[in-house]
Amino acid sequence: MKLMITTQYRENYGAWDWDGTGACPQYWKNKGGVDYFLPLGSVFNPDTIDQLISKVRVKVERFNDYVEEYIVNWSIEADDYLSPFEQDQLEYDGVIKYPAQEVTL
């Protein structure tokens, strides 16, 4: 089993012209996201999922004046599961060039 995590990445276009004084201009644009996975091994305790998500959140989320990345979805999947993006790569390109990224704790 593995924990699959999908994030949303956003960029603040207003911050690139900011001179660092006063409030940072806010002009956020969604820029896609990233698929991550955490191998769970053969023994998985569903009672610990909230703890796992909290640990993964620290690894993948970030927030500053310029960019944000945060978890929007997660699921428990079989070891051979492919994310929708990986499936699309196989279907259209015949190869996965951009696999989901493994998270280590």
C-alpha positions as CSV (number, residue, x, y, z in Angstrom):
1,M,0.0,0.0,0.0
2,K,1.0,3.6,-0.5
3,L,-0.3,7.0,0.5
4,M,-0.9,9.1,-2.6
5,I,-0.9,12.9,-2.1
6,T,-1.9,15.6,-4.6
7,T,-0.9,19.2,-4.1
8,Q,-1.9,22.5,-5.6
9,Y,0.9,24.9,-6.6
10,R,0.2,28.6,-6.7
11,E,2.4,31.6,-7.7
12,N,1.9,35.2,-6.6
13,Y,2.5,37.2,-9.8
14,G,2.2,40.4,-7.8
15,A,5.3,39.6,-5.7
16,W,7.7,39.7,-8.6
17,D,7.5,43.4,-8.9
18,W,7.4,44.0,-5.2
19,D,10.2,46.2,-3.8
20,G,9.9,44.6,-0.3
21,T,8.3,47.6,1.4
22,G,4.7,47.7,2.6
23,A,2.3,44.9,1.9
24,C,3.1,42.4,-0.8
25,P,0.8,42.7,-3.8
26,Q,-1.6,39.7,-4.1
27,Y,-2.2,38.2,-7.6
28,W,-2.3,34.5,-7.1
29,K,-2.5,32.1,-10.0
30,N,-2.9,28.3,-9.8
31,K,0.0,26.6,-11.7
32,G,-0.9,22.9,-11.4
33,G,0.4,20.6,-8.7
34,V,2.5,17.6,-7.8
35,D,1.7,14.0,-7.1
36,Y,3.6,12.5,-4.1
37,F,3.5,9.1,-2.6
38,L,4.6,7.6,0.7
39,P,5.2,3.8,0.8
40,L,3.3,2.3,3.7
41,G,4.7,-1.3,3.5
42,S,2.7,-4.4,4.0
43,V,1.4,-3.4,7.4
44,F,-0.8,-0.3,7.5
45,N,-2.8,1.0,10.5
46,P,-5.6,3.2,9.4
47,D,-5.7,4.7,12.9
48,T,-2.4,6.5,12.2
49,I,-3.4,8.2,8.9
50,D,-3.9,11.6,10.5
51,Q,-0.4,11.4,11.9
52,L,1.1,10.4,8.6
53,I,-0.7,13.2,6.8
54,S,0.7,15.7,9.4
55,K,4.2,14.4,8.8
56,V,3.9,14.6,5.0
57,R,2.3,18.0,5.2
58,V,5.6,19.4,6.7
59,K,7.6,17.8,3.9
60,V,5.5,19.0,0.9
61,E,3.6,22.2,1.9
62,R,5.2,25.6,1.7
63,F,3.9,29.2,2.0
64,N,5.6,32.5,1.4
65,D,5.0,35.8,-0.4
66,Y,5.9,34.2,-3.8
67,V,4.5,30.7,-3.9
68,E,2.2,28.3,-2.1
69,E,1.9,24.5,-2.3
70,Y,-0.6,22.7,-0.2
71,I,-2.3,19.3,0.0
72,V,-5.7,19.1,-1.8
73,N,-6.3,15.4,-1.8
74,W,-4.9,12.1,-0.5
75,S,-5.8,8.4,-0.8
76,I,-4.5,5.0,0.2
77,E,-3.7,2.9,-2.9
78,A,-2.2,-0.4,-4.0
79,D,1.6,-0.5,-4.6
80,D,1.0,-0.7,-8.4
81,Y,-1.3,2.4,-8.5
82,L,-0.5,5.0,-11.1
83,S,-1.7,8.6,-10.6
84,P,-3.9,10.1,-13.4
85,F,-0.9,12.1,-14.7
86,E,1.2,8.9,-14.9
87,Q,-1.6,7.1,-16.6
88,D,-1.9,9.9,-19.2
89,Q,1.8,9.8,-19.8
90,L,1.6,6.1,-20.5
91,E,-1.4,6.5,-22.8
92,Y,-0.1,9.4,-24.9
93,D,3.7,9.0,-24.7
94,G,4.1,5.3,-24.0
95,V,6.5,6.1,-21.1
96,I,6.3,7.9,-17.7
97,K,8.9,10.7,-17.8
98,Y,7.5,12.5,-14.7
99,P,6.6,9.9,-12.0
100,A,5.0,10.8,-8.7
101,Q,7.7,11.9,-6.2
102,E,8.4,9.7,-3.2
103,V,8.2,11.3,0.2
104,T,10.5,10.0,3.0
105,L,9.8,10.6,6.6
